[in-house]
Amino acid sequence: MYYNDDTVIYFNGNFIKAKDAGTDLYGQSLHYGYSVFEGIKSYSTEYGTKIFKAKEHYERLKKSADLMHIPFDYSVEQLTDLTYELLEKNGFSDAYIRPLVTCSPNMSLSKGKESYLSLLAWEWNNGYLADQMKIMTSEFQRPNPKAFKVEAKVGGHYVNSILACQDAKDKGYDEALVLDESGNVAESSGANVFFEKDGVLYTPAKGSILPGITRQTVMEICNEFDIPVKETFFKPEEMRGADAGFFCGTAAEIAALDSLDDVPFTKNWEDTVSKKVQQAYLRRVRLLSL
């Protein structure tokens, strides 16, 4: 699904075939989830293949490594150049890119002494999540910010995401809405969330969320269109029955929501300011004018 015999990846200083890659069975990254990563997308545009917000993604990768005390000395420029080279070697344009930083063998609970960079990519020409999703409030909470560096994109954090997402699917929903330790809406299992009411967009304040790059792009678009946005703490009951709602993330892009806990969003999606944001985002990633 993700690679074939000809797929090329970058690993620890070399471009190699994905089928020839291996991992160390004595590494903290495998045993404890002690790794950091990014999710990035490239798009086919009239100017050629372009990676959307490569600088922002690789700055966050470096920040995540720093917060996790993982030594990582690649520059943003090196990472960007290597990624374009990877796309070219595979003949990819519309693609999903997964940079992953893992650590050298170490079975103790101590910081990493050496890191390895992997760059993986596979073709992806549509959003990860379908529009009009039915979602439920999850029983699984977002990790406590006093227990984790929640602003870092860390491999081990996503066990929580798998549990929340799979639980929702097992109960007949498309996705989960995850709350923080105080019962406030945080995000989905792997994307940020907005809801719309009376022409205003609301999104959870920073604290327990991963403040996503797509989330920031949505707020930039809203500023350009004079759409008011409020970053605030709110409970799921404030979101239920609102005019509209959507998840946003690199993979998800802008994904419209149908209902929360079986309570439908009330406005026709086509008539919402959220739809306007969705269209503007899709144009932006392909470098088209707003």
Beta strands, then each sheet from edge to edge (+ up, - down):
strand 1: 8-11
strand 2: 14-17
strand 3: 36-37
strand 4: 40-45
strand 5: 48-51
strand 6: 95-103
strand 7: 115-123
strand 8: 133-141
strand 9: 175-179
strand 10: 185-188
strand 11: 192-197
strand 12: 200-204
strand 13: 229-232
strand 14: 244-249
strand 15: 253-260
strand 16: 263-264
sheet 1: 2+ 1- 7+ 6- 3+
sheet 2: 2+ 1- 7+ 6- 4+ 5-
sheet 3: 10+ 9- 8- 15- 14+ 11- 12+ 13+
sheet 4: 10+ 9- 8- 15- 16+
end
